[in-house]
Amino acid sequence: MLKCRDIPSEAEKLLAGELPFGERVSVRMHLFICHNCRRYVRQLKVLLGALNQFDNSENHRKVSQSEAEAIVQRATDNVGPPQQPLN
C-alpha cells in the first residue's frame, strides 16, 4: 500500500497515463481512501490543465530578457533577511 508521501511522485505519471497497471491500481486504491491525496491529484490536474490551456492560447507574449530581470529584481528586493528559528 502506498503512503501519502509516495503520491506526489506518482500523480503526474498517473495523469499522463504513464503508470503500469499494477502501480495505477495501487495509486487508485490509495486515492480511494485518502481525501488529502485525492484533493492533491485533483488540484494538480486543474493546474496542468490551466497551464496547457495557457500554453495553447495566442494571447500571451514572450517576456524579454530585460523584463525577466526586472521581475527577478523586484522579487528579490521584497525578500527580507532570513528569519531566526524559534526556539
BELBEL-V520600 format. One record per pair of residues at least 12 apart in sequence whose C-alpha atoms are under 7 Angstrom apart, sorted by the first residue. I is the first residue (numbers start at 1). J is the second residue. D is the distance in whole Angstrom. If there is no record, write none. Layout:
[[I | J | D] [I | J | D]]
//
This chain:
[[1 | 26 | 6] [2 | 26 | 7] [2 | 27 | 7] [2 | 30 | 6] [4 | 37 | 7] [7 | 37 | 7] [11 | 41 | 6]]
//
